[in-house]
C-alpha cells in the first residue's frame, strides 16, 4: 500500500487547489452564456494542470531535500 505524507503547507496547498477546481466546475455547469462557459472551461483545465503540477512537485522534492517537505510516498506491502 502506498501512503502519501504531507506537511501542513502542502496539505493546505492541495485543499486550495481542490476548492478552486470545485468552484470552477460549478460555474462551467451552471453558466448559460457559451462564451463565458468556454472561457471558464479553459480556466478549469488550467486549474487541473496546476493541481497535477503541485502533486508531482511534492512527490519529486522530498527525496532531494531529505526532510519530507513537499510530501513523500511511503511504499508498504500488505
Protein Blocks (a to p, Z undefined) as FASTA:
>chain_A
ZZddddfklmmmmmmmmmmmmmmmmmmmmpmblklmmmmmmmmmmmmmmmmmmmmmmmmm
mmmnonopoiaaddddZZ
